Amino acid sequence: MSADTPRRIVLLRHAKAEWSQESDHERPLADRGRKDAPVAGRRLADSGTVFDLALCSTATRTRETWKLAVHEFAQRPRTVYEERLYEASLGELIALFDETPDDIRNLLVIGHNPGMHGAADALSGGAEGDALARMTKDGFPTAAYAVVEFSGPWKSLEPGVGKLVEYWTPND
């Protein structure tokens, strides 16, 4: 792939989790989350994007979201469970994305807020249609995702270089 290859990063927030006595990291999905995760997966599968790699937080709710969503895909991407996604700041997320090998064209990230919303907002120097306004208004609810496109190597991914081409929530 050339250095100006178009790339796509999809930032998926985990589905709705239970509030439980477990540690935050170990919280499972709620009933609504178990319903919304496959819907998000079907929507992503229907987009036609073939993901080369999925990075998933090690938290229980993100792993459960991914397990339910990926069943909707025709082809399961290679999956890496990444501890650094849990409670990651914007800078930590960008540093993690920078580590993505350049043979990866489409990256799916299953993580948490405020990181997923913050990364989608920061990376998007522009947007198609009303995607950015809707994302700002909705506040990136559980099981929502944002699709950001950019060109160049992963190391060039920084605030403002991408374009928000889609924003979806389970309420759409």
Secondary structure, DSSP 8 states (H G I E B T S, - for coil): --TT-EEEEEEEE---B---SS-GGG--B-HHHHHHHHHHHHHHHHTT---SEEEEESSHHHHHHHHHHHTT-SS--EEEEEGGGTT--HHHHHHHHHTS-TT--EEEEEE-TTHHHHHHHHHEEEESTTHHHHHHHH---TT-EEEEEEES-GGG--TTSEEEEEEE-TT-
